[in-house]
Amino acid sequence: MSLIRERRTPPEELGPMLRAARERAGMGQREAARKAHLSPGYMAHLEAGARCPSRTVAERLAVVLELNDDEQAQLYAAAVTDAGRDHPWRTNIRS
């Protein structure tokens, strides 16, 4: 039996909030992605509202972009626990 997860759609306001926070921090997408250990393409998908971050990615972005409490709450609410390195099948991979 395999576990199939549905792709989730992030809230509309998540992408613009991430972009605004990145610009407020004075970083381009590539620099923010590098500091958060993400690919620039994945960062672009997050800002375009095409992807939900994993909990690990959300935690990294909160630090790199210096998100305030409201922004962190918004980001963590959209984060998923069964994606990327957070996926239960990948418990042996370290971030």
Backbone bond lengths (Angstrom), bond angles and torsions (degrees), N, CA, C in turn:
res aa  C-N    CA-C-N  psi(-1)  N-CA   C-N-CA  omega(-1)  CA-C   N-CA-C  phi
1 M - - - 1.447 - - 1.525 108.96 -
2 S 1.306 116.27 130.62 1.464 119.48 -179.28 1.523 110.79 -109.03
3 L 1.280 114.45 151.97 1.455 121.36 178.72 1.518 108.33 -93.90
4 I 1.317 116.35 121.80 1.455 120.82 178.50 1.515 107.35 -116.42
5 R 1.298 115.63 124.19 1.460 118.50 179.64 1.516 109.80 -105.62
6 E 1.309 115.20 149.17 1.453 120.12 177.75 1.529 108.95 -82.78
7 R 1.307 115.31 143.75 1.456 118.96 174.47 1.524 107.43 -73.13
8 R 1.286 116.29 131.66 1.458 120.64 -178.54 1.524 110.35 -98.31
9 T 1.294 114.69 147.93 1.461 120.53 177.25 1.528 107.60 -99.57
10 P 1.323 117.05 125.23 1.468 118.94 -179.93 1.521 111.32 -70.10
11 P 1.319 117.28 157.43 1.461 120.68 175.56 1.535 110.11 -59.85
12 E 1.311 116.39 145.62 1.481 121.18 -177.41 1.516 113.38 -54.07
13 E 1.311 117.06 -35.50 1.465 120.26 -174.05 1.531 113.72 -81.14
14 L 1.325 118.01 -9.57 1.461 120.07 -176.26 1.531 112.36 -65.05
15 G 1.321 118.09 -50.45 1.466 121.25 -178.54 1.518 113.15 -58.45
16 P 1.347 117.55 -51.80 1.469 118.50 178.25 1.534 113.39 -61.43
17 M 1.332 117.24 -33.60 1.460 120.08 178.11 1.521 110.24 -66.04
18 L 1.338 116.97 -43.30 1.465 119.78 178.69 1.525 111.56 -64.01
19 R 1.322 116.17 -42.85 1.466 119.95 178.42 1.529 110.77 -61.08
20 A 1.337 117.00 -46.20 1.469 121.09 -179.16 1.531 110.26 -62.80
21 A 1.322 117.57 -41.40 1.467 120.63 179.27 1.524 111.09 -65.47
22 R 1.327 116.28 -41.04 1.474 120.16 178.62 1.531 110.37 -63.14
23 E 1.327 116.18 -45.46 1.468 119.56 179.61 1.525 111.02 -65.65
24 R 1.332 117.12 -38.34 1.461 121.10 177.53 1.526 110.18 -62.24
25 A 1.338 116.53 -33.76 1.462 121.42 178.59 1.529 111.60 -78.80
26 G 1.338 116.92 -4.99 1.458 121.00 177.36 1.517 113.97 74.59
27 M 1.320 116.94 30.59 1.466 120.81 -178.87 1.517 111.31 -118.49
28 G 1.315 115.01 149.33 1.450 121.42 169.29 1.528 108.56 -84.33
29 Q 1.326 115.81 170.85 1.465 119.60 179.63 1.520 112.37 -59.34
30 R 1.318 116.56 -43.72 1.475 119.58 -178.31 1.526 111.75 -62.35
31 E 1.318 116.97 -43.74 1.465 119.88 -179.39 1.524 110.80 -65.69
32 A 1.328 117.34 -45.25 1.468 120.58 178.64 1.525 110.58 -61.46
33 A 1.323 116.21 -43.11 1.461 120.39 179.23 1.524 110.45 -62.16
34 R 1.311 116.88 -45.22 1.469 120.70 -179.57 1.526 110.97 -60.70
35 K 1.330 117.06 -45.66 1.464 120.86 -178.85 1.525 112.35 -66.33
36 A 1.335 116.93 -28.77 1.467 121.25 179.31 1.526 112.02 -93.53
37 H 1.327 116.63 4.23 1.472 122.86 -179.17 1.529 111.28 59.85
38 L 1.348 115.61 46.15 1.461 122.68 178.01 1.517 108.56 -122.05
39 S 1.311 116.50 162.32 1.462 118.96 172.55 1.526 107.80 -79.94
40 P 1.327 117.55 149.45 1.467 119.88 176.79 1.532 111.78 -57.92
41 G 1.328 116.78 -35.54 1.459 120.44 179.14 1.521 112.40 -64.25
42 Y 1.335 116.31 -40.14 1.463 120.01 178.58 1.526 110.09 -66.74
43 M 1.331 116.79 -39.84 1.466 120.65 177.38 1.521 109.62 -60.92
44 A 1.320 117.11 -41.83 1.467 121.24 178.76 1.532 110.55 -63.00
45 H 1.332 117.23 -40.43 1.464 120.64 177.81 1.529 111.17 -63.15
46 L 1.315 117.05 -40.35 1.461 120.38 178.28 1.526 110.98 -62.89
47 E 1.341 116.21 -46.23 1.458 119.95 -179.04 1.522 112.61 -69.43
48 A 1.322 116.94 -26.79 1.468 120.62 178.61 1.526 111.41 -81.48
49 G 1.326 116.72 -5.95 1.452 119.92 -179.64 1.512 113.34 76.95
50 A 1.334 116.44 24.04 1.457 120.97 -177.63 1.530 112.66 -96.36
51 R 1.321 118.27 -13.52 1.466 121.33 -176.27 1.518 110.60 -138.82
52 C 1.324 115.24 150.04 1.461 122.69 169.38 1.521 106.89 -96.52
53 P 1.312 118.63 134.91 1.466 119.26 178.68 1.525 110.93 -76.70
54 S 1.313 115.56 157.11 1.465 119.30 169.96 1.530 106.74 -75.63
55 R 1.312 116.34 168.21 1.465 120.53 178.90 1.535 109.53 -61.59
56 T 1.319 116.90 -39.66 1.465 120.86 179.99 1.524 110.90 -62.42
57 V 1.322 116.73 -45.51 1.469 120.82 179.40 1.523 109.78 -64.51
58 A 1.322 117.72 -41.19 1.469 120.76 178.94 1.522 110.81 -60.13
59 E 1.322 116.84 -42.08 1.467 120.07 179.29 1.526 111.20 -64.46
60 R 1.322 117.09 -40.96 1.472 120.36 178.08 1.521 111.05 -64.11
61 L 1.330 116.56 -45.91 1.465 120.16 -178.68 1.528 111.61 -64.14
62 A 1.323 117.05 -37.93 1.460 119.99 179.33 1.523 111.15 -58.60
63 V 1.328 116.53 -38.85 1.466 120.94 179.64 1.527 110.76 -74.80
64 V 1.320 116.83 -50.09 1.468 121.61 -175.65 1.523 111.46 -62.46
65 L 1.336 116.80 -42.09 1.470 120.43 -177.21 1.520 112.77 -89.53
66 E 1.341 116.86 -1.01 1.462 122.55 179.88 1.527 110.85 51.60
67 L 1.336 115.72 54.17 1.461 121.37 -177.64 1.520 110.96 -69.81
68 N 1.342 115.65 143.90 1.457 119.68 175.27 1.532 108.69 -78.04
69 D 1.319 117.43 176.07 1.461 121.51 -174.67 1.526 112.73 -59.53
70 D 1.332 117.34 -42.33 1.466 120.41 179.92 1.530 111.23 -65.38
71 E 1.325 116.50 -42.09 1.468 120.52 178.66 1.528 111.11 -65.45
72 Q 1.332 116.08 -40.83 1.462 119.14 177.70 1.524 110.87 -62.16
73 A 1.322 117.09 -43.58 1.462 120.69 179.91 1.525 110.48 -61.20
74 Q 1.315 116.20 -41.83 1.470 121.11 178.73 1.529 110.47 -63.66
75 L 1.321 117.46 -44.06 1.455 121.72 -179.62 1.525 111.24 -66.33
76 Y 1.327 117.20 -45.75 1.466 120.55 -179.04 1.521 111.63 -66.08
77 A 1.335 117.39 -32.61 1.468 120.43 178.22 1.529 111.14 -65.29
78 A 1.321 116.83 -30.93 1.475 121.23 -179.26 1.526 112.22 -86.80
79 A 1.335 117.32 -15.30 1.461 121.24 -176.00 1.527 111.16 -69.61
80 V 1.320 114.71 148.23 1.463 120.99 178.03 1.527 109.09 -114.36
81 T 1.316 116.07 149.45 1.465 120.08 -176.65 1.521 112.67 -99.84
82 D 1.320 116.74 -0.96 1.467 118.44 -178.11 1.522 111.68 -120.07
83 A 1.315 115.72 37.51 1.465 120.29 -179.51 1.519 109.79 -125.14
84 G 1.307 115.08 152.51 1.461 121.14 174.45 1.509 112.91 52.03
85 R 1.302 116.69 -131.82 1.466 121.29 -177.72 1.513 112.54 -71.97
86 D 1.335 117.68 -13.03 1.456 120.93 177.51 1.518 111.81 -83.92
87 H 1.321 117.50 -8.49 1.461 120.80 -177.02 1.526 109.73 -63.53
88 P 1.328 117.17 135.99 1.473 120.15 -178.85 1.528 113.71 -55.66
89 W 1.298 118.92 -29.36 1.462 121.41 179.69 1.517 111.64 -73.62
90 R 1.298 117.82 -12.46 1.469 121.13 -176.68 1.517 112.04 -112.84
91 T 1.286 117.29 33.66 1.465 120.10 -177.57 1.525 113.31 -65.29
92 N 1.328 116.58 -18.23 1.463 118.97 -179.77 1.520 113.47 -87.98
93 I 1.325 118.19 -0.58 1.467 121.66 179.25 1.518 108.48 -94.93
94 R 1.280 116.48 132.50 1.482 120.42 178.40 1.519 109.61 -97.26
95 S 1.334 115.50 147.03 1.473 118.91 178.73 1.495 111.85 -85.96
